Amino acid sequence: MLQIRHQSAFGIQTKKLGATDTKGARIKASKLGYVTARPDTLTLPYGYSLSGASVHEPAMRKLHDQISHNPDIDRHQQKDCNHVAISTWTDTGYIFTFIDGGNND
């Protein structure tokens, strides 16, 4: 018999912000999904020594750490949503989806 276990999930979307007259290029990370407490975004300098998803990972990881250590976030999401289940690219960046790592057997 199939047993379905509740899984928590949320995502982080990153996108490249182009350089302006006063700022260099940056990567902005924003949280997606059912996580309501702040911080919801952060911006880091663009890592020119990296390429592809590696440029976006530092911003994603830093925002994930801030979300994971925020006492206002539901404890189930805080301790369990730490496995990147899916990462995909968009026209301007990447989307990283985290799940709690549970199984459905």
C-alpha positions as CSV (number, residue, x, y, z in Angstrom):
1,M,0.0,0.0,0.0
2,L,1.3,3.4,-0.9
3,Q,1.8,5.7,2.1
4,I,2.1,9.4,1.3
5,R,4.1,11.5,3.7
6,H,3.8,15.3,3.9
7,Q,6.7,17.0,2.4
8,S,7.7,20.6,2.9
9,A,9.1,22.5,0.0
10,F,10.2,26.0,-1.0
11,G,12.3,27.5,-3.7
12,I,14.9,30.2,-4.3
13,Q,15.1,32.0,-7.6
14,T,18.3,33.8,-8.6
15,K,18.7,36.3,-11.4
16,K,21.6,38.3,-12.8
17,L,21.3,42.1,-12.4
18,G,23.3,44.0,-15.0
19,A,25.9,46.6,-14.1
20,T,24.7,50.2,-13.7
21,D,26.6,53.5,-13.7
22,T,27.2,53.1,-9.9
23,K,27.1,49.3,-9.3
24,G,28.7,46.3,-10.9
25,A,26.8,43.2,-12.0
26,R,25.0,41.4,-9.2
27,I,23.1,38.2,-8.4
28,K,19.8,38.6,-6.6
29,A,18.3,35.6,-4.8
30,S,14.6,35.6,-3.8
31,K,12.6,33.0,-2.0
32,L,9.6,31.3,-3.5
33,G,6.9,29.2,-1.9
34,Y,5.4,29.0,1.5
35,V,8.0,30.6,3.7
36,T,6.6,33.9,5.1
37,A,9.2,35.3,7.4
38,R,12.0,37.7,6.3
39,P,14.6,37.8,4.9
40,D,13.1,37.2,1.5
41,T,15.9,38.5,-0.8
42,L,19.6,39.2,-0.9
43,T,22.0,40.5,-3.5
44,L,25.7,39.6,-3.9
45,P,28.3,40.8,-6.3
46,Y,28.6,38.8,-9.6
47,G,31.4,36.2,-9.3
48,Y,33.3,36.8,-12.6
49,S,35.7,33.9,-11.8
50,L,32.7,31.5,-12.0
51,S,30.4,30.4,-14.8
52,G,26.9,29.0,-15.2
53,A,25.0,27.9,-12.1
54,S,28.2,28.3,-10.0
55,V,27.7,32.1,-10.3
56,H,24.3,31.8,-8.7
57,E,25.0,29.2,-6.1
58,P,26.6,31.5,-3.5
59,A,23.6,33.8,-3.4
60,M,21.2,30.8,-3.2
61,R,23.2,29.2,-0.4
62,K,23.5,32.4,1.6
63,L,19.8,33.1,1.4
64,H,19.0,29.4,2.3
65,D,21.3,29.8,5.3
66,Q,19.4,32.9,6.4
67,I,16.1,31.2,5.9
68,S,17.2,28.1,7.8
69,H,18.5,30.1,10.8
70,N,15.5,32.5,11.1
71,P,13.6,31.8,14.3
72,D,10.4,33.1,12.8
73,I,10.2,30.3,10.3
74,D,8.2,27.1,11.0
75,R,10.5,24.6,12.7
76,H,9.6,21.8,10.3
77,Q,10.7,23.9,7.3
78,Q,13.7,25.2,9.1
79,K,15.3,21.8,9.9
80,D,14.0,19.7,7.0
81,C,14.1,21.7,3.8
82,N,17.7,21.3,3.0
83,H,17.9,19.0,0.0
84,V,18.0,20.6,-3.4
85,A,15.5,18.5,-5.4
86,I,15.4,20.4,-8.6
87,S,17.4,23.2,-10.2
88,T,16.5,24.6,-13.5
89,W,17.5,27.7,-15.5
90,T,15.4,30.6,-16.6
91,D,16.2,33.4,-19.1
92,T,17.8,35.5,-16.3
93,G,19.0,32.9,-13.7
94,Y,18.1,29.7,-11.9
95,I,15.4,28.2,-9.7
96,F,16.5,25.9,-6.9
97,T,13.7,23.9,-5.2
98,F,14.3,22.4,-1.7
99,I,12.4,19.5,-0.2
100,D,12.5,17.8,3.2
101,G,14.1,14.6,1.8
102,G,11.3,12.3,3.0
103,N,10.3,9.2,1.0
104,N,6.9,7.9,-0.1
105,D,7.4,4.1,0.5
